[in-house]
Amino acid sequence: MPLTHTLGSITITSLLDGAGPFFMPREEAFPDATEANWHEADRRDPDAIGPDGGWRLPFRAFALRTGDGPVTLVDAGIGPADAPAASWAPVPGRLPAELADAGIDPADVRTVVLTHLHSDHVGWAGSLFPNADHLVQRAELDALELFHPELPARLLGPLRADGRLRVLDGDTDLTPGVRVLSTPGHTPGHQSVLVESGDERLLVTGDLLVHAIQLIDPALCYVHEEDRAGAGRTRERVLSTLSPLLLATPHLGAPFTPHPTTPPR
């Protein structure tokens, strides 16, 4: 069964679409990281180390649901065998089976928040969720030349034609306790989803965080961020202003990670 976490009346379900090795050495992905950074990151997230010592990457989406109500899905995984991510990610994904295991009918998904338009986050978007609006930041749509060339014809055009593409401009309230936050840097219109209940907070991060090393030093450069300095500033701002919180992450070894963590005694 998929792992869940409950915050107030909202259940957050982690949906694993697939897992596999990253296509480049992690030291090249984070060229400024020190040995001390790697040692601490590996201590915190040992599942991110593959059998060959490389970076092992899970690919997750997250479902948010209050009771038996409509579902908000954050991201849409790597997709089927012919998905745009097929050139580098471990397709086909298993998101439809994960949804079934979680007792979620795709027809009950009424909102899909795409944190950004990289191919490993949009793979099942569109036809699998016929009743869902798909939410994208305007800044992301304004930067389509950065993304997979099939994206306009394969996903965005059909969503527009069906009236199911919803364009956001910055922070946006979705439902009671659930809010989209603008978190640019990884891509121009990257967004994350904040869930709050009383004093408790959970952030579905998207690629605001892709590796535990970014918790060790949020300013560390990741080579696949469009605005590396801006992404670091966004991470520092979010982690400093929202913590303590629980992070729901697509690519860390564990889907739910508390921040800050308590150092070992």
N, C-alpha and C positions, 0 to 999 in steps of 0.2 A: 504494500500500500504506500502511496506517496506520503511524504512527511508533511505534517501540518503544524501551525502555531495559531493560537487563538488570542486575539486582542479585543477585549470587550465582547461585543456580539459578532465580530468579524473573524472568520476563519481564513487564514492564508495558507494555501496549499502549494507546495513545491512540486513542479512537474518536470521530470527529467526527460528531455527529448533525445539525448545521446551523450556520449563522452568519447574523447580521443585525444591524441597528442597534438600539441600546437605545431604549426608548420615552420617555426624557427626556434633556435635556442633561446631560452628565456633570458640569458645574459645579453643577447642582442636586442631583445624586446625592452629591456630595462638597462641601458648601457651605463647609467650612472650609479647603479646599485653597488653597495660594498659587500664584502664577504660577511660582515656583521649583519647587514640587512637581510641577506639570504638565510643566514643561520636562524635569525629570529622568525622570518617568514615561514621557513620550513618547520620550525617548532610549532607555530600556530596552525599551520595548514599542511600537515604531512600528506594528505590525500592528493595534493596538487603535484606531487612528484611521481612521474611515471616509472615503469620498470627500468628504463634506460637512463634514469636520472633527469630526463627532460620534463617539460611542463605538460601535465595532463589536464585537459580542460573539459569540465562538464558544460552542458548547454541546457539551461533551464528556462521555463516560463513559470509564472506564479498566478494562481487564481485567488481572487478575493470574493468572499460571499458572506452575506448576513443571513443566517438560517437557511431556508430553502429558496431564497430570493434570487434575483438575476445575478449573473456572474460577471465580474470585471476581470479580464485576463491582461496581465502585464507581459508583453512580448509574445512572440509566436514561434520561437525555436528555429531549428535548422531546416525543417521541412522534409518533403518526400525525396525520392531518389533523384528526381530531375530538378530539384530546387536550385536557386542561384548559388547557394553555399556548397553545392556538390563538388566544386573544384578544390575545396580545402577542408571541409568539415565532414564528420562521419555520418553522412546520410545513408539510408533513410532514417529519419527520426521516428520516435515512438509516441509523439504527443497524443494522437487519438487514443491509443491504448492507455496512456497515463490518465487522460481525462475519464475514460471508462472506469479505470480502477478507483478513481476518486469519486465516482458517482456523479460526474458532471456530463450532461448532454451538451454537445456543442451548440445546439439550438438555444440553450439557456444563457449562453454568453451574449450579453447585450452591449458590452464595451470592450474593445481591445486597445490598450494603450501601447503604442509602439515607442519604446524609449528612444530608439533611433533607427535609421534605415540601413544599417549594415546587414548583410545577407543572413547571418546566423541569428537574427532577431525577428525576421519577417517571414520565415519559411512556410508556415501554415496559415498566414494571414489571408483574409479574403473569403474564398468559397467555403472553407471548413466552418465558418461562423456566419451563416447567412443572415442572422438577426442582429448582428453587431455593428455599431459605429466603430470606426477605427480612428484613433486620435493621434495626430502628428503635429509637432510645432511648425509654425509658418517658416521659421528660420531653417528648419530641416528641408522643407520643400524648396526653399530658395537656393539650396545647395545640392541639387540633384546630380550635378556633374561629378560629385564625389563618390557616388554610389553605383551599384550594379546597373549596367545599361539597360537590362530588361525590366527594371523596376517600373518605369512609367506605363509601359504597355501591359505588363503582366499583373500588376497589383493596383497602382494608383489610379490609372484610367478607369478600370472596371468599378473601383470603389466610388469614384466621382460620379460615374454614370448611374450608379444605383443610389446615389445620395447618402452613402455610408462613409464618406471621408469627412472627418471633422477636424478643422484646422484651429489650433490653439495659439494664443499669443501670451506666453508666459505662464505664471502660476494660475491654476484653475481648480476650483472645488468641483469634485465629482459627485460624491454622495456624503451623507453625514459621517465624518471621521476619515474620509479619504480625499486626498488632495494631490494633484499633479504639481510637481515643482520643476521649474526650469533649471537645468544643471548642465550648461553648455561647456564645451571644451573638447571632450572626446569626439563629438561632432558639433556643428554649429547650433543645432536645435535639440540636443540631447535633453531628455526629461526623465525624472524619477517619480516614484509614487510614495507618498507619505501616508501612513495609517496611524491614527491617534485615538487613544481611549484613556481619559483621565490623564495621569502622568506618564503613561506608557506610549512609546513610539516605535514604529517599525518602518524602515525605509526599503522599498524595493528599488535597488540601485541602478539596474541596467548596467552599462559599462562605465558608470562613475567609478566603479571598482572592478578590476578584472583579475587582480592577484592580491594576496595578503600582504605583499611587500608594500602596497600603497597604503596600508594601515600603519606600517612601520614608519614610513615617510611619505605623507600624502603629496608632497611636491615632486617626488621622483618622476622623471621623464619616462613616458611609455611611447614607443616610437610610432604606434598606430593611432595616436590622438592627433586630430587636426590642429588643435591649438594646445600645444603641450603645456605652456606656462599657464594658460587660462584654465585648463583642466585641473592642474595642481591647485590653483587658487580656489576653484569651485569645490574640490574635495576638502581642502582645509576649512573653507567657510562652512560647508554642510556638516562636517564631522565636529567642528568646534561649537556650532550653534545648536545642533540637535541632540548631541550626546548628553546623557546616555541613551542609547537606542539599540534596537536589534536590526541587523542588516540582512536583508533577503537578497542574495546575490546569484546571478546566473552562472558564474564561472569559478567561484571559490569551491574548495573541496566539500565543505559543509554548506547546505543551503541557508542556514540561519546562524549568524555569527554576532555575538554581543560586542558592542563597542562603547566605552573602552573595555578591554579585557583586563582582568586582575593579574598582575605579574606573579609568577610562581614564587613561593617563599623558600 
